[in-house]
């Protein structure tokens, strides 16, 4: 669709639904918008040159011509807020028609806002949740923008939303935006395939229209020499890495003993160790522990070389705390007790100087703000610890503030979205000169034009380097300085990033010439998918189908048929005797708790099966998978009991093998409490144990595993079903839900909140926590002694008289009860 005619006015853009005089006329933006209106398009434009304006132009035209609503997705809350402000200023529609969707808006409010909105600007995770929970529909969305679309890889929420959009929308149009869509053509092609993009439009600073709006950016790389003490600290840690690598070499999983071993080699070592573990060889477990230590020590070296001694000291202090905590790994304990690491830690504490990068940073900022008469500087660093320390150091000489993410870390509070926005506003207004930021300010945020972008260390990827450099050189000439510690991994990162960046810039230029080829490859892939879908036979069940959806089997302690397969027929029988005839849990006073969420349809074409999914299960792909299946409806809730509710009597607790083994080795008894709650509220509690190698993944004695499984079945009445992965779990959940709702004609019902523990339950819980004896022995102790007080005051011999308590357990109980408290 041409942009001519109504755009002839000089200075501004005169398009439908645009506020007059807001959008500056830039020919390259109009050209890109015209192209994006013709089909699903990837728009590539250098940072700071108005990708958001291109999307806005497309949105305005689509809302005017096609009606419906527009959805724009951005990866962070501050970026969403920034886009909302811009859209409300630039679009000639009521502000209330442009709404924000983030996690701070409740699901019910989002569902109501969606119905009346013309533009929704959201984080992808929120939209993904609302789609899985069937709170919103994409049918009426006529323009969907993916900002920073290079994130559309792996399991990122963009991919699921794009798939649903192309399936559900009546008149879809997708625009992907990025300054750096990928390191090579294959990566860009993957992003396009994941988002359903059919064409690529690229503008670089070489284009005349773009060049008129950019200025030269000077890039300097400065090497700094490490002081002797820092080298001594680094070498001490490297000696330990070399020793651990030699031990791994003796296990036959590597030929390298180099402390600077590459990440690629570490991945290879990990793969070989997994093979040993799968063969139940103890060398695999030993090697994994050594490799975990190598990873931690390599991080320590990185702190020493590239960050600061203070940052390393904080890191080693955190490792000390981790090693003293309950359930600490052998790798943690071994590392902090290693004499060379202890020596490095002492050197850190005694070191009273600063890293030379600190001095060079101060000098560069002084030069920019003083000699060059600059106004603003951004310093980027990879480490939150360095950001904290550097901010304090620079505050003695400049007005400086930090800018970090929202999550809290040990010793450092995150920033709320409001605090982030306020900091950027004050930076724009000139209230302070220097912003010290972690990676949170790299991507897309409207950080004001600055005179110097200083990389405290190189970043190893071209995408991040381009994002950072885009903070200067937009309105006037800018400067970028990258600090590198000599003979460290800084230099390796620098060369890798530089090569990747050069290659990416070449790829973007070449994309102009190969856009047709790229589009033909994209269309060719679509044709291949269609061809593969033709003629597929559905008359024969797969092996997975024949085994009842994923081949789930019953582990020890679960009901089973004679052939060892899951006894799913049990789900068609009546509820257990502890429940009433309707399968609803009874409270202590005999009243039935219902709370039906939805009833499965039973009339012809309207019949659907519903699964209620706990919000926290969105970390896995199961809910997304189920939401795409025909005849299934998923509802997202914050469940007090269980992970999945499949009917009025079936609730599922899902545990990975790793989570299950953590319960046995880490002292966390929450799994048993969760299953106990499930058994209190539902007639058929189910534990799905997901993953392979239950008996070989960790060095856990089989009897401990048998005991836990037996406790789940005998003490809590739970069925324990095994699945190999998330796909099999989804198959199993669908199978059980269909049997419950279609075959048994049962309803989906959430049975209220967790009940408060009775006095007896509280007493058992208190005793069970002593020395982590668990609920079974806790109950036995209460039955024997009668009161918690009597258990606490019992002598060792009295404890050993109780069935199931040996000398070791008795000693442990007495030590916990009678020892003096000493703070860590």
Residue, then its C-alpha position, 0 to 999 in steps of 0.5 A: x500500500x503506497x504512502x504517497x498522496x496524503x504524505x506530501x506535507x513537509x516536515x510531518x507524516x499525515x496518515x490516518x489516526x496519527x496525531x498531527x505533527x508528532x511523527x517526523x517525516x523520514x523517507x526510510x521509515x515510510x518505505x519500511x512501513x509500506x513494505x510491512x503493510x504488504x505482508x508478514x515482514x521482518x524490519x531491520x533498522x539500526x538502534x535509535x532510528x525508529x523501528x517503533x515508528x515503523x510499527x506505529x505507522x503500520x498499526x495506524x493504517x491497519x486500524x483505519x483500513x481493517x479495523x480490529x485491534x493491534x497487539x504489540x509485544x515487548x520483552x520487558x516491562x520498562x519497554x512496554x511502558x515506553x511504547x505505551x507513552x509513545x503510542x498514546x502521544x502519536x496515535x489519535x485515539x483515546x488514551x484509554x483505548x491503548x492499554x498495558x498488559x503486564x503481570x501487574x495487571x490482574x488476569x480478570x482485569x486483563x480479560x475485561x480490558x481486552x474486550x474494549x481495547x484498540x491497542x494492547x501493548x504487553x509482555x509476551x509471558x502475560x499474553x502467553x498465559x492469557x492464551x493458555x488460560x483462554x482469557x483472550x482471543x487473537x481472532x480480531x487482532x489485525x496487526x501483531x508486532x514483535x519488538x526485539x524479535x531476535x528473541x524468537x528462539x527456543x521456547x521463548x513465548x514469542x514462538x507460541x504466540x505467533x503460532x496461535x496468531x496465525x491459527x486464530x486470527x481472521x486477518x493477520x499481519x505480523x511485523x518483527x522488529x530488530x536492529x540485530x536479528x541474528x548472527x548469520x542468515x540461518x539464524x535470521x531464517x529461523x526467527x522468520x520461520x518461528x514468527x511466520x514472517x515471509x519477507x525481510x526489509x533492511x535499512x543500514x547506515x549505508x543507505x542515503x535516507x538513513x545516513x542523513x539521520x546518523x552521525x559517525x561513532x568512534x570506537x576505541x578498544x583500550x587494554x589495561x594491565x592487571x596488577x600483580x596481586x590480581x594476577x596472583x589471585x587469578x593464578x591461585x584459582x587457575x591452579x585448582x581448575x587445572x587440578x580438577x581438569x587433570x582429574x577429569x582427564x584421568x576419568x577419560x572424558x577430556x584431553x585438556x587440562x587448560x584452566x582456560x578450557x572453552x565452553x564448547x569443551x565443557x559441554x562435550x565433557x558434560x555429554x560424556x559424563x552423562x553417558x557414563x551416568x546413563x550406564x550407571x558408572x560411578x565415574x559419571x557422578x564423580x566427574x559431574x561434581x568435578x565439572x560443577x566445581x570447574x564452572x564455579x572456579x571459572x566464574x571466580x577467574x572471570x570476576x578477578x580478571x575482568x570485574x574487580x577484586x571486590x566483586x570476586x570477594x562478594x562471589x566467594x562469600x556467597x559460595x561460602x554461604x552456599x557451602x554451609x547451607x542445608x543440602x550443599x553439594x560436595x562441589x560447593x563444600x570441596x571448593x571453599x575448603x580448597x587451600x588455594x581458594x581460601x588463600x585467594x579469598x584472603x588476598x581479596x579481603x586484604x587487597x586495598x586497591x582498585x581494579x585498573x579498569x576503575x581508574x580508566x573508567x573515571x578518566x574517560x568519564x572526566x575527559x568526556x564531561x570535562x574536556x569534550x564538554x559532554x553531558x551524559x555517559x552510560x557505563x555498561x557492565x555484565x556484573x551486578x556486583x561491579x555495577x554496585x561497586x563502580x557506582x559507589x566509586x564514581x559517586x565521589x567524582x560525578x553525579x551517578x546512579x545505577x540501573x539494574x533489573x527488577x530481581x533481587x540478588x544476594x546483597x543487592x536489591x533490584x529496581x522496580x519498574x517505577x524506579x527504572x522509569x524514574x531513573x531514566x527520566x531524571x537521566x534525560x532531564x540532566x539530573x545526573x551525568x553517569x548511568x551505570x547499567x547492567x544489560x537491562x538497558x541494552x535492549x530497546x529502552x529509550x535511553x537518552x542520547x549520550x556522549x560516551x558508551x563505555x563497555x566495562x568489559x567486552x560482550x561475547x555476542x554481536x547482538x548485545x554489542x550492537x544494542x549497546x553501541x546504539x545508545x550514541x551517535x544518533x543526534x551528534x557524533x558519539x564515542x564508544x570505548x571498550x575496556x579489556x584486561x590484557x591476556x584474559x578472556x576479555x580479549x577472547x570475547x572482544x575478538x569473537x564479538x568483533x568478528x560476529x558483528x562484522x559478519x552480521x553487518x555484512x549479512x544485513x547488507x547482503x540481505x538486501x540482495x538475497x531477500x528474494x532467496x530468503x523468501x523463497x526458502x521460507x515459502x519452500x519450507x511452508x510447502x514442505x510442511x504442507x506436503x508432509x501433512x498430506x497422506x498421513x495415516x491416522x488409522x493405526x495407533x502409535x505405540x504411545x497411543x497404544x500405551x495410553x498416552x505416552x506409555x506411562x507406567x506405575x512405579x513401586x507403591x502404585x496400583x498396577x495391572x498384571x502387565x505392569x502398565x498404569x491401572x487407569x481403569x481405577x479412575x473409573x471406579x467410585x471415590x475412596x471411602x474417605x469421600x462422599x459419593x460425589x467425590x467432593x472432599x468433606x470438611x471436618x464438620x461434614x460440609x462438602x467443598x465444591x467450587x466447580x470451575x467448569x463443566x465438560x460439555x456433553x452435547x454433540x459438537x460442543x463437547x470439550x475437555x477442560x484441564x485446570x493448570x497451576x500458573x507456576x506450571x507455565x515454566x514447562x511446555x505442557x500447558x502450551x502443548x495442551x492448549x493447542x490440542x483439538x477438543x481440549x480447553x486449558x484454564x490457568x489458575x493459581x491453585x492452592x492444591x496440585x498442579x493440574x486438576x482433571x476432574x472433581x476427584x483427580x488432582x495431579x502433582x507433577x515432579x521431575x526426577x530431579x525435583x523428586x531426588x532433591x526431596x530425598x537429598x536436600x531435606x525439603x519435605x514439601x512434596x509430602x506436604x503437597x501430596x497430603x494436601x492433595x489427598x485431603x481434598x481429592x479422591x484420586x491424588x496422582x503423582x506424575x514422576x517425569x524423567x529418565x534414570x530415576x535410580x542413576x541420576x544421583x547417588x541416592x540409594x535405591x532403598x531411599x527411593x523405594x521408601x519415598x515411593x512407598x510413603x506416597x502410595x501407602x501413607x498418602x494414597x497417591x498413584x505414582x505414574x512415570x513419564x519420560x518427558x514433558x510430551x509424555x506428561x501432556x499425553x498422560x494428562x489428556x488421557x486421564x482428563x478424557x477418561x474422567x470427563x468423557x467416559x465417566x462424565x465427571x466435572x472439573x472442580x477445584x476443591x477450595x484452599x488448603x485446610x489449616x492443619x489440625x492439632x494432630x497434624x501440627x504435632x506430627x509436622x513439628x516432630x517430623x522436622x526434627x533432624x528431618x526424620x519425615x512424616x512417617x517416623x514423626x507420626x510413629x514418635x507421636x504415637x509412642x510418646x504422646x506429646x511433642x514435649x515427651x519426644x523432645x526430652x526423650x533419651x537416646x535409649x528411649x528413642x531407640x525403643x521406637x520402631x524404625x529408629x536406630x542409633x544414628x537417627x536417635x543420635x541425630x535427634x538428640x544432637x538437634x534437640x540438645x546442642x547449643x545454638x551457634x549462629x553461622 
